[in-house]
């Protein structure tokens, strides 16, 4: 499976899978990271999807960033990521893990 790391709206991200016009935005749970998207990608990429996982504030590569995991920080960040994904893919779905 193809894998590449990138920045989306300033957020560290991982993109998994082959070329597709459909994607899932994968959001990890509490104490998680973008790499958790790999297990989900193993299931949906063979069905024609690409998976994009991002590190939320205080998690993964952003563990020591100044940004906090609070709605007024996360919501604008995720809106920006969704706009980027909507511009690239004809279908964008969200897979979110429990945060506790």
Secondary structure, DSSP 8 states (H G I E B T S, - for coil): --EEEEEETTEEEEEESSS-SEEEEEE--TT--GGGHHHHHHHHGGGT-EEEEE--TTSGGGTTSS--SSHHHHHHHHHHHHHHHHHH-SEEEEEE----
